Amino acid sequence: MIIGETPPPSGAFGVDAIAMTMRFGDFLALDNVELKVRPGSFHALLGENGAGKSTLVKCIMGYYHATEGDIIVGGREQAIANPKDAHALGLGMVYQHFTLVPAMTVAENLVLARDDVPAVVNWPKEMKELEAFLGRMPFKVPLGAKVSDISAGERQKCEILKQLYLKRRFLILDEPTSVLTPAEADEVLGMLREMVVRGELTILMITHKFREVMAFADDVTILRRGKLAGAGKVSELTPDEMARTMIGAEELTVQPPRTGKPGQARLELQKLRALDDAGAVAVHDISLTFRAGEIVGIAGVSGNGQRQLVEVLAGQREAESGEIRIAGDPYRASREEMRRHKMSLLPEEPLKNACVGGMSVADNIAFRDFDREPFARGGWWLNPRAFRDEARTKIARYKIKTRTPDTPISALSGGNVQRAVLARELGDEVEVLIAANPCFGLDFAAVAQIHAEIMAARNRGAAVLLVSEDLDELLELSDRLVVMFHGEFVYEARTSEADLTVVGRHMAGH
Amino acid sequence: MADGSIGLWTVPLAVLGGAIRVSTPFLFVSLGECITERSGRINLGLEGTLVMGAMSAYGISYLSGSPWLGVLAAGITGALLGALHAGICSLPRVNDVAVGIALMLFGTGLAFYLGKPLIEPTAPRLPAIDFGWWSDIPQVRAALRINVLFLIGVVLAPILYWAFRTTRWGLLIRTAGESADAARAMGHSVLLIRLRATMVGGFLAGIGGSFLSLFYPGSWNEGLSSGQGITAVALVIFARWDPLLCLWASLAFGGAAALGPALQSVGVTSGYHLFNAAPYILTLAIMIITCSPKRTLTGAPAELSITR
């Protein structure tokens, strides 16, 4: 490539990041990393949480300014001072968190994203132009619908369409399929792949799904702890090799084998109904029985009532009607009932839903029993030493990385917050376990440990309700698989007999 | 009716006239606050802005002899107070509610201090248009003498409604209020958008204040505002951040506030103070009926500190 060449006015171009180093204070987030994305290629960027993937692409997009290193766009070195500079060069990014405005329509969001929004928008004319644009695009979205009313899959399509509408020719996608069903993911990535093959687009995709890397990517770059760990053509690599490059020499917790048969009914839901924050029915009269020594996986695209179901079971939301029974007794999510029935919870976003961020690790670990012997005398006089002793034992047993037991829990990394919750919720006997996306955003080591603990709880005879957006996790752990769509259970099968295409179809509501 | 006595019809007529009169400051403050809140910030200091607007309008009107210059001065004063609020709020870790309360006290205090010499003199007042010329009945004519600011406010509400949907500024304000992340990802400065929205909001609230001193009651004293500024902030919530609903809500509040004096004029004097409390009872009743602990407010800008 000749230095000094400008990016071509249309069609795909490549981006190289050379010798990138990024320092945040004492912390070295990127250490001399190199990334070469060929023009007209589909490039995957792999790495664990905290490996520096996001930092690297944010440096390319101008959100961060690399301490050292150069960005070469279409063969020419560019100083990208802010995202606007990157946009002007034709670079666009689809974020993991949606950047659409939920209260606005799809059309408003698209027009708003332009650099040249007219002072007064001529809506009839804009709508005509938008429809013409959509006609040329591989996937469709409802222009007049509010973003808050469309599914997560459609939102992700909107985000990608927005970038194409803005005529971006180098797209960075940050885990674009985490909210999609496998079929939707294949559809979206397949269509983007076609645009890449036609030479209209270059794609750099951050992901941790090897299946998608194998199926859609040409090249791969793997980061580990801020360093370049490997790179090459996907066709010359296997998923195992990539995984090993990602994790390095770290040892993972071994998951115990599945033992024992499911026993008697433990947790029963009868015509349970719950509303969402807007007052619409989110959980629609569902009934299901969970047995002891069984993991029931609830599959589904997020936003289909799973969150509200878990919140009702956790006591964070009142059920509108219906009944919950544990071991035959009615259950209304009081602390007393949770203790009596040995019910444990691993809610999603543990720092928000299962911890008090400003309180210490020791306090957070003691929440279940803080007002009982030996933590409290007479139910009110607390014994700080007992808190700290208990915390030390559990910190060692669950490998929680914290400076001291008195460190505020919000100072811990996501994986260690979840380990602390795990220590509290699974440290004693468990009869019912509710887990919601327990591994979301965590690294391999934490995921392996959490999976092992959940399986061990099942083997000890707990009834486990596992809600997850990750189908692979559900297929690995559950005995029985249920699909939730629009607040209802629409499909149920033994996991060993479940057909992935049928599951995917039900997740999409067909 | 030939004798000019209209009996009990006096009450609804007086309520109508009162609604128009009393609602004007509510209308301007709530439209201004609507703009500010749609951008994702709440300005509780509008009570102070209202009183400062009333004082400066009266002062400038008295000194220049033109009430319209007074209105402009009130708007500019309001915009400056808005800029002060937005400026303080753009500092890290500053809570907009606390700043608003501080500015409410600051605004009223400053107005009383600077307005001391204005209590005695009489300033030229704003004109009204006589829509009741066709009638012989004095009560009808009184009710239909409509002030020009009210008419401007009535036109402004649908314009704002339209502007939120179809203008670039409307879309940007909504984006900043609904998702600051989205606005930043598009390369807009959220702080700048909010600064401008708060200044425009202050401008309108200042004009609302000028109505108090230049039309009704039409003089400057320290008891001029009975909390209209702070009530109007609540009114925006009740109107679900919709400028058209702000207009109707202002009229309803104005009507409720006019109920006491209207009943007094036909001789119902018992419970006068109770009827004067009608707007506040109305507020409570509406809030209880429309709010639920199980639901979030519909239409609330997602970035607002009170709904987040």
Interface residues (C-beta under 8 A of the other chain):
Chain A: N82 P83 K84 H87 Y95 H97 T99 L100 V101 P102 A103 M104 E108 V111 L112 A113 D115 V117 P118 A119 V120 V121 W123 L275 D277 A278 G279 E318
Chain B: T166 T167 R168 W169 L171 L172 R174 T175 E178 S179 D181 A182 A185 M186 G187 S292 K294 R295 T296 T298 G299 P301 A302
